[in-house]
Amino acid sequence: MRKITYTQATMEALQEEFRRNDRVISMSNDISVELREEFGEERIRLTPISESAFVGAATGLAGSGFVSVVDLRMATFAFVAMDQMVNQMAKITYMFGGQAKFPVLLRMSIGAGIHMAAQHSISPYSMYMNVPGLKLIVPSTPYDIKGLLKTAVRDPNPVICFEHSALAMVTGEVPEEEYTLPFGKADIKREGQDVTVVALSQMVHEALAVAEAMEKQGVSVEVVDPRTLVPLDSQTIKKSLAKTGRFVVVDEACRTCGAAAEILAQVAEDDEVFRKLKATPQRVCGIDIPIPYSPPMENYAIPDRAKIAAAVNKVLGR
């Protein structure tokens, strides 16, 4: 099977969906030349640098029979459009009593590790998890982002896709034939027997590296990638934990009130699964601070392979 980059898989997904449905339109203040050359100015709209305005316009267009694909670029820029996203887009189908659908795909880059300082290194998906009405996807591989993006464009609800900047040039196998991936279905990236590690986004690759290294030490680590946070496939996670009895969650975002905390809470609330724990579950998360610009300080603030391995060893009692 061919291998392409995360960025190439993203572009392929959009091109295929734009060809499939001529009601799909794009809005961004930084357009893709490749998309505009193929689909024209009417569908690939270059907007002013006013996120609140074009996110609001995208919602209106979606309610008028279009499918809006909005590239906000960095997640930081989305904050100036929070009223449109949280007060309007997320609630409008409910407030209309389901009489209208609002298919909007919001794309935004996230993540630290590339020395972009505090304002451009965040992973704020847990904020949006607290907003009913939004679906959230966090693809970690080229295969996943292509399949999930195609599903997102076809979904009648608002979807936010969080794309880690460090994944742009990661390569992986992607079929040439068309496919989609369902929301709410986690993927077991590596099977194991001793410890379950649930990892998000870029941390999936770090967890896989740790699992490979620990295999040489006789430790079998299962790596689970939720792929979507809303809906969250808690059943696959619980099934893995019931098998291994040991649990680690790895998330680059801040520790307090993060996605890792929600995943742990869902496990803890299930009596049957909770009784099968052989050790106290561990979280490996970013420190609750603005991400430093200094590379050594940045590295200290976010999870890495050594921190993941330490958590695995702790649940193993080593």
C-alpha positions in Angstrom: 0.0 0.0 0.0 1.2 3.5 -0.8 2.5 5.8 1.9 1.7 9.5 2.0 2.0 12.3 4.6 -0.6 13.6 7.1 -0.8 16.8 5.1 -1.3 14.9 1.8 -4.0 12.8 3.3 -5.8 15.9 4.5 -5.7 17.4 1.1 -7.0 14.2 -0.6 -9.9 14.0 1.8 -11.0 17.6 1.0 -10.5 17.2 -2.7 -12.6 14.0 -2.8 -15.4 15.6 -0.8 -15.5 18.8 -2.8 -15.7 16.7 -6.0 -18.4 14.5 -4.5 -20.7 17.4 -3.4 -20.7 20.8 -5.1 -22.4 22.3 -2.1 -19.2 22.0 0.0 -17.5 25.4 0.4 -14.3 26.5 2.1 -13.6 29.6 4.1 -10.3 30.7 5.5 -8.0 33.7 5.7 -5.2 31.5 4.3 -6.5 29.6 1.3 -5.2 26.4 -0.3 -4.0 27.4 -3.8 -4.4 23.8 -4.9 -8.1 23.8 -3.9 -8.8 27.2 -5.4 -7.3 26.2 -8.7 -9.5 23.2 -9.0 -12.8 24.5 -7.4 -12.6 28.2 -8.0 -13.1 31.4 -6.0 -16.8 30.8 -5.5 -16.2 27.7 -3.4 -12.8 28.4 -1.9 -13.3 31.7 -0.2 -10.5 33.9 1.0 -11.8 35.8 4.1 -10.8 38.9 6.0 -8.8 38.2 9.2 -12.0 38.1 11.3 -12.7 34.7 12.6 -15.9 35.6 14.3 -17.3 36.9 11.1 -16.4 34.0 8.8 -17.3 31.3 11.4 -20.7 33.0 11.8 -21.1 33.2 8.0 -20.2 29.5 7.7 -22.9 28.6 10.2 -25.5 30.6 8.2 -24.4 29.0 5.0 -24.7 25.6 6.6 -28.2 26.3 7.6 -29.0 27.4 4.0 -28.1 24.1 2.4 -24.3 24.3 2.1 -21.5 22.3 3.9 -19.0 24.7 5.4 -15.4 23.7 5.8 -13.6 26.4 7.9 -9.8 26.4 8.3 -9.1 28.5 11.4 -5.4 27.6 11.2 -4.1 27.7 14.8 -6.4 26.9 17.7 -5.5 30.2 19.3 -7.3 32.0 16.5 -10.6 30.2 17.3 -10.9 32.0 20.6 -12.0 35.2 19.0 -14.9 33.2 17.4 -16.0 31.4 20.6 -19.4 33.1 20.7 -20.2 31.9 17.2 -18.9 28.4 17.9 -20.3 27.9 21.4 -23.3 30.1 21.6 -24.5 29.7 18.1 -23.2 26.8 16.1 -23.2 24.2 18.9 -26.8 25.0 20.0 -28.6 26.1 16.9 -29.9 22.7 15.8 -31.4 22.1 19.3 -32.8 25.6 19.5 -34.5 25.1 16.1 -36.0 21.9 17.3 -34.1 19.9 14.7 -35.9 21.6 11.8 -32.5 22.5 10.2 -29.1 21.0 10.0 -25.8 22.9 10.3 -23.0 20.9 8.8 -19.8 22.8 9.6 -16.3 21.3 9.7 -13.9 23.5 11.7 -10.2 22.6 11.3 -7.5 23.9 13.7 -3.9 23.1 14.4 -2.8 22.3 18.0 0.2 21.2 19.9 3.6 22.0 21.4 7.0 20.8 20.7 7.7 23.1 17.8 8.8 26.1 19.7 5.9 28.4 18.9 5.6 29.8 22.5 2.5 30.1 24.7 -0.1 31.5 22.3 0.5 29.0 19.5 1.2 25.7 21.4 -2.1 24.9 23.0 -4.3 21.8 22.8 -7.7 23.1 23.9 -10.0 20.2 23.0 -11.1 19.7 26.6 -12.7 23.1 26.5 -14.9 22.1 23.6 -15.8 18.7 25.3 -17.8 20.8 27.7 -19.9 22.2 24.9 -22.9 19.9 24.0 -23.6 20.0 20.3 -20.0 19.7 19.0 -18.3 16.5 17.7 -14.5 16.4 18.2 -11.9 14.4 16.3 -8.2 14.1 17.0 -6.6 12.1 14.1 -3.0 10.9 14.8 -2.2 9.2 11.4 -2.6 9.9 7.7 -5.0 7.0 7.4 -7.1 8.4 10.3 -7.3 12.0 9.2 -8.4 11.1 5.7 -11.1 8.8 6.9 -12.3 11.0 9.7 -12.3 14.2 7.6 -14.4 12.6 5.0 -16.9 11.5 7.6 -16.9 15.0 9.1 -17.7 16.7 5.8 -20.7 14.3 5.5 -21.9 14.7 9.1 -25.0 17.0 9.5 -23.6 18.4 12.7 -20.7 20.8 13.6 -17.4 18.9 13.9 -14.0 20.2 15.1 -10.9 18.5 13.8 -7.8 19.1 15.9 -4.6 18.5 13.9 -1.3 18.5 15.7 1.4 20.6 13.9 4.1 18.0 14.5 2.2 15.4 12.5 2.2 17.3 9.2 5.1 15.3 7.7 4.3 12.0 9.4 3.8 9.3 6.7 1.6 6.3 6.8 -0.3 3.8 4.7 -3.4 5.2 3.0 -5.6 3.2 0.5 -6.1 4.7 -2.9 -9.7 3.6 -2.9 -12.4 5.6 -1.1 -13.1 4.9 2.6 -14.5 6.7 5.6 -14.0 6.1 9.4 -16.9 6.1 11.9 -16.9 8.5 14.8 -16.9 7.0 18.2 -14.7 4.0 17.3 -11.3 3.8 18.9 -8.3 2.1 17.2 -6.0 -0.3 19.0 -2.7 0.8 17.4 -0.7 -1.9 19.1 -2.0 -5.0 21.0 -0.6 -5.9 24.4 -1.3 -7.8 27.6 0.3 -6.1 30.6 -0.6 -2.4 30.4 -3.2 -0.3 28.5 -1.9 3.1 27.4 -4.6 5.5 25.9 -2.9 8.3 24.0 -4.2 11.3 22.1 -2.9 12.9 18.8 0.9 13.2 18.6 1.2 11.3 21.9 0.1 8.1 20.1 3.4 8.0 18.3 5.3 8.6 21.6 3.4 5.9 23.3 4.1 3.4 20.4 7.8 4.2 20.7 7.7 3.4 24.4 5.7 0.2 23.8 8.3 -1.0 21.3 11.2 -0.2 23.7 9.5 -1.9 26.6 8.8 -5.0 24.6 12.5 -5.6 24.7 12.2 -5.6 28.5 9.5 -8.2 28.4 6.6 -5.8 28.9 3.6 -6.0 26.6 1.9 -2.6 26.2 -1.4 -2.1 24.4 -1.8 1.4 22.8 -5.3 2.7 22.3 -6.1 5.7 20.2 -9.6 7.1 20.8 -9.5 9.0 17.5 -12.6 10.9 18.5 -13.3 12.6 21.8 -16.9 13.3 21.2 -18.3 10.7 20.8 -15.8 8.8 22.9 -15.4 5.0 22.5 -15.2 4.2 26.2 -16.2 0.6 25.6 -13.0 -0.2 23.6 -10.9 1.5 26.4 -12.7 -0.5 29.1 -12.3 -3.7 27.3 -8.6 -3.2 27.0 -8.3 -2.2 30.6 -10.2 -5.3 31.7 -7.7 -7.4 29.8 -4.5 -5.7 31.2 -5.6 -4.4 34.6 -3.2 -1.5 34.4 -4.0 1.9 32.9 -2.1 5.0 31.7 -3.6 8.0 29.8 -1.2 10.2 27.9 -2.3 13.7 26.8 -0.2 16.7 25.8 -2.9 19.1 27.0 -3.0 20.5 30.5 -3.7 18.0 33.3 -6.5 19.8 35.1 -10.0 19.1 33.8 -8.5 17.6 30.7 -9.5 14.8 28.3 -7.3 12.4 30.3 -9.4 13.2 33.4 -12.6 12.4 31.6 -11.3 9.1 30.3 -10.1 8.1 33.8 -13.5 9.1 35.3 -15.4 7.0 32.8 -13.3 4.0 33.7 -13.6 4.6 37.5 -17.4 4.9 37.3 -17.7 1.4 35.8 -17.7 -0.9 38.9 -16.9 -4.1 36.9 -13.9 -2.6 35.1 -12.7 -0.7 38.2 -12.5 -4.0 40.2 -10.1 -5.4 37.6 -7.5 -2.7 38.2 -4.2 -4.1 39.6 -2.7 -0.6 40.2 -3.6 3.0 40.5 -4.2 4.5 37.0 -1.7 7.2 35.9 -2.0 10.4 33.9 0.9 11.7 31.8 -0.1 15.2 30.8 1.2 18.7 30.1 1.9 20.9 33.1 -0.7 23.5 33.9 1.4 26.4 32.6 1.6 28.5 29.4 3.9 26.6 27.1 7.4 28.2 27.3 9.3 29.4 24.2 12.6 28.0 25.5 13.0 24.5 24.0 14.4 22.9 27.2 11.6 24.4 29.2 9.0 23.4 26.6 10.3 19.9 26.7 9.9 19.9 30.5 6.3 21.1 30.3 5.0 18.4 28.0 4.9 14.6 28.0 7.8 12.6 26.5 8.9 9.0 26.2 10.7 9.0 29.5 7.6 10.3 31.3 5.4 7.7 29.6 7.8 4.9 30.4 8.0 6.0 34.1 4.2 5.9 34.3 4.1 2.4 32.7 6.8 1.2 35.2 4.8 2.7 38.1 1.6 0.8 37.3 3.8 -2.3 36.9 5.2 -1.7 40.4 8.8 -1.4 39.0 
